[in-house]
Amino acid sequence: MGYAQLVIGPAGSGKSTYCSSLYQHCETVGRTIHMVNLDPAAEHFSYPVSTDIRELISLDDVMEELGMGPNGGLIYCMEHLEDNLDDWLDEQLDGYLDDDYLVFDCPGQIELFTHVPVLRNFVEHLKRKNFNVCAVYFLDSQFVSDVTKYISGCMASLSAMIQLELPHINILSKMDLVSNKKDVEEYVYFISPLFKDSTILLCINLLMFSRYLNPEAQVLLSQLNRQMAPKFGKLNKSLAELVDDYSMVNFIPLDLRKESSIQYVLSHIDNCIQYGEDADVKVRDFDPED
């Protein structure tokens, strides 16, 4: 049985940076993972790529030969991948062992994982090849600066859950960019002049952002009502309750500066795909030598 992460999320949410940091972390702890590029528009990588969709088709070639724009060209590339699942993809997957761990770095075009069936069919093919797959959805932490942006991110995440029907982990990325915000520093300084340590700053910042990690309907509703016109009251209530009632949307913060943060996220993903549960138990003989 193989294992796979499907790294998805809007463009610029930190997917490729996460893939690079994850590879470095696994290399440090002596764990083997294989990075797979599914973005036909990618140009540079800061990690070694084991399998690359550009060997099958690239966005530049499609735009040049078919005269398509970047968005239509990307959809065409992914549909071409779908048409070659039984040929090209199977050939690539045959090169891996039964217990290999793959990380798929996906394009950031949101319709690919919300309503276009390409990635869903891709996932179903992986399942038929005996892979346990987890969707890892990235949302930029800057989205919490505006509740309307945050709600839209939650809705996109929920749409991806429904479309892919996979074990699903939501990541609030780029926490390192919000952990040193001026308002947090001033808040800490006001509480006590002894609070100068960056770890304390991060902890208090996480407390301030905790309402966004596990969103509550009443908090979201009050913020929406303050920003939106009164005529949107019923819509705001429905959106807030949709996020809260099913308890399906919550986030794990990720600060790529900290190995512990990467390990924490990875442990959640491993638990979702049951990684390592079939491994043989390692035993040692502690009996003293004669």
C-alpha positions in Angstrom: 0.0 0.0 0.0 1.3 3.4 -1.0 0.6 6.8 0.7 0.0 10.2 -0.8 -0.6 13.8 0.0 -2.5 15.9 -2.5 -1.4 19.5 -1.8 -4.0 21.9 -3.0 -5.1 25.5 -2.4 -5.3 28.9 -4.1 -2.4 30.3 -6.0 0.2 31.9 -3.7 -1.0 30.1 -0.6 2.4 28.5 0.0 2.0 25.0 -1.4 5.4 24.7 -3.2 7.2 26.3 -0.2 5.5 23.8 2.1 6.6 20.9 -0.3 10.2 22.2 -0.2 10.2 22.5 3.6 8.6 19.1 4.1 11.2 17.5 1.9 14.0 19.1 3.8 12.4 18.1 7.1 12.1 14.5 6.0 15.6 14.4 4.8 16.8 15.7 8.1 15.0 13.0 10.1 15.9 10.2 7.7 12.5 9.7 6.2 12.0 9.0 2.4 9.4 10.9 0.5 9.0 11.4 -3.3 7.9 14.8 -4.7 5.6 14.8 -7.7 4.9 18.0 -9.7 1.4 18.2 -11.1 1.6 21.8 -12.2 2.3 22.1 -16.0 3.1 25.8 -15.6 5.9 25.3 -13.0 9.3 26.5 -13.8 11.7 26.2 -10.8 11.8 23.8 -7.9 13.7 24.0 -4.6 13.3 20.2 -4.1 14.2 17.2 -6.3 11.2 16.1 -8.4 10.7 12.4 -8.9 7.9 12.7 -11.4 7.0 15.7 -13.4 3.8 16.3 -15.4 5.8 18.5 -17.8 7.3 15.3 -19.2 3.8 14.6 -20.5 2.6 18.1 -21.3 3.5 21.6 -20.4 1.5 24.8 -20.4 4.0 26.7 -22.6 3.6 24.2 -25.4 -0.2 24.2 -25.2 -0.3 28.0 -25.3 2.1 28.2 -28.2 0.6 25.4 -30.3 -3.1 25.8 -29.6 -3.2 29.5 -29.0 -4.9 29.1 -25.6 -4.6 31.5 -22.6 -3.0 30.4 -19.3 -6.3 29.4 -17.6 -7.8 27.5 -20.5 -4.4 26.0 -21.3 -4.0 24.7 -17.7 -7.4 23.0 -17.8 -6.4 21.5 -21.2 -3.2 20.1 -19.6 -5.0 18.6 -16.7 -7.6 17.0 -18.9 -4.8 15.6 -21.0 -3.4 14.1 -17.8 -6.8 12.6 -17.1 -6.8 11.0 -20.5 -3.4 9.4 -19.8 -4.0 8.0 -16.4 -3.8 4.4 -17.6 -0.7 5.0 -19.6 1.7 7.7 -18.5 0.7 7.8 -14.8 0.6 4.0 -14.3 4.1 3.9 -15.9 5.3 6.5 -13.4 3.7 4.8 -10.4 5.1 1.4 -11.3 8.5 2.8 -10.4 7.6 3.2 -6.8 7.6 0.5 -4.1 4.4 -0.6 -2.4 5.0 1.5 0.8 6.4 4.7 -0.8 5.2 8.1 0.3 4.3 10.6 -2.5 3.6 14.3 -2.2 1.7 15.8 -5.2 2.3 19.5 -5.7 -0.9 20.7 -7.5 -1.7 23.8 -9.5 -3.4 26.7 -7.8 -6.3 27.1 -10.2 -9.2 26.7 -7.8 -11.7 25.2 -10.1 -9.5 22.1 -10.4 -10.5 21.0 -6.9 -13.9 22.6 -6.5 -16.0 21.7 -9.5 -13.9 20.3 -12.4 -13.7 16.5 -12.1 -10.0 16.1 -13.1 -8.5 15.8 -9.7 -11.3 13.7 -8.4 -10.7 11.2 -11.2 -7.0 11.4 -10.5 -7.6 10.6 -6.9 -9.9 7.7 -7.8 -7.2 6.3 -10.0 -4.7 6.5 -7.1 -7.1 4.6 -4.9 -7.4 1.9 -7.5 -3.6 1.6 -7.4 -3.9 1.0 -3.7 -2.8 4.4 -2.4 -4.1 6.0 0.8 -4.6 9.7 -0.1 -5.1 12.8 2.0 -6.0 16.3 0.7 -4.0 19.0 2.3 -5.7 22.4 1.6 -3.7 25.6 2.1 -5.2 29.0 3.0 -3.0 32.1 3.4 -3.1 33.3 7.0 -3.5 36.8 5.7 -7.1 35.8 4.9 -7.9 36.2 8.6 -7.4 39.9 8.3 -10.8 40.2 6.7 -13.8 38.0 7.7 -15.3 38.0 4.2 -12.0 36.7 2.7 -11.9 34.1 5.5 -15.4 32.9 4.8 -14.7 32.6 1.1 -11.6 30.5 2.0 -13.7 28.3 4.2 -16.3 27.8 1.4 -13.6 26.9 -1.1 -12.2 24.4 1.4 -15.6 22.9 2.0 -16.2 22.7 -1.8 -12.9 20.8 -2.2 -14.0 18.4 0.6 -17.2 17.6 -1.2 -15.6 17.3 -4.6 -12.7 15.1 -3.7 -14.3 13.0 -0.8 -10.9 12.5 0.9 -9.5 12.7 4.4 -8.9 16.4 4.6 -6.5 18.6 6.5 -6.8 22.4 6.3 -3.6 24.4 6.8 -3.4 28.1 7.8 -0.1 28.9 6.1 2.5 31.7 6.4 2.0 32.0 10.2 5.6 33.4 10.3 4.3 36.5 8.5 1.7 37.3 11.1 3.7 36.3 14.2 5.6 39.6 14.3 2.8 42.0 13.5 3.1 45.4 15.2 -0.3 45.2 17.0 0.7 41.9 18.6 4.0 43.3 19.8 2.3 46.4 21.3 -0.3 44.1 22.9 2.4 42.0 24.5 4.4 45.1 25.6 1.3 46.5 27.2 0.7 43.3 29.2 4.3 43.1 30.5 7.6 44.6 29.5 9.2 41.2 30.3 7.5 39.6 27.3 10.2 39.9 24.7 10.7 36.3 23.6 9.6 35.5 20.0 8.1 32.2 21.2 5.8 34.1 23.6 4.9 36.5 20.8 3.9 33.6 18.6 1.9 31.9 21.4 -0.1 35.0 22.1 -0.6 35.6 18.4 -1.9 32.0 18.0 -4.4 32.8 20.9 -5.6 35.8 19.0 -6.0 33.7 15.8 -7.5 30.7 17.6 -11.0 31.9 16.7 -10.1 31.3 13.0 -8.6 27.8 13.6 -11.9 26.4 14.9 -14.4 29.0 13.6 -17.6 29.6 15.6 -20.8 30.7 14.1 -21.5 33.6 16.5 -18.0 35.1 16.1 -18.2 34.9 12.3 -21.7 36.2 12.2 -21.0 39.2 14.4 -17.9 40.2 12.3 -19.9 39.7 9.0 -22.7 41.8 10.3 -20.4 44.7 11.2 -18.9 44.7 7.6 -21.9 43.9 5.5 -25.1 45.9 4.9 -28.2 44.9 7.0 -29.9 43.3 3.9 -27.2 40.6 4.0 -28.1 39.5 7.5 -29.9 36.3 6.6 -27.2 35.3 4.1 -24.5 36.0 6.8 -26.3 33.8 9.3 -26.6 30.9 6.8 -22.9 31.1 5.8 -21.7 31.2 9.4 -24.0 28.3 10.4 -22.9 26.3 7.4 -19.3 26.5 8.6 -20.2 25.8 12.2 -23.0 23.2 12.0 -21.0 20.5 10.2 -17.8 21.1 12.2 -15.9 20.2 9.0 -13.8 23.3 8.6 -11.0 23.9 11.0 -7.3 24.8 10.5 -3.9 23.8 11.7 -1.4 26.8 11.8 1.9 26.2 10.0 5.1 28.2 10.7 7.8 26.9 8.4 10.5 28.4 10.5 9.9 25.8 13.2 10.6 22.1 12.7 8.1 21.3 15.4 5.3 23.0 13.4 6.2 21.0 10.3 6.3 17.8 12.3 2.9 18.6 13.9 1.3 19.0 10.5 2.9 15.9 9.2 1.7 13.8 12.1 -1.9 14.9 11.5 -1.6 13.9 7.8 0.1 10.6 8.6 -2.7 9.8 11.0 -5.3 10.5 8.2 -3.7 8.1 5.8 -2.8 5.6 8.5 0.9 5.9 7.6 3.1 3.4 9.4 0.3 1.3 10.9 1.2 -1.7 8.7 4.9 -1.5 9.5 6.5 -4.3 11.3 7.1 -3.8 15.0 10.7 -3.2 15.8 11.9 -5.1 18.8 15.2 -5.3 20.7 16.6 -8.0 22.9 17.4 -6.4 26.3 18.5 -9.6 28.0 22.0 -9.2 29.4 24.8 -11.1 27.6 26.0 -14.2 29.3 
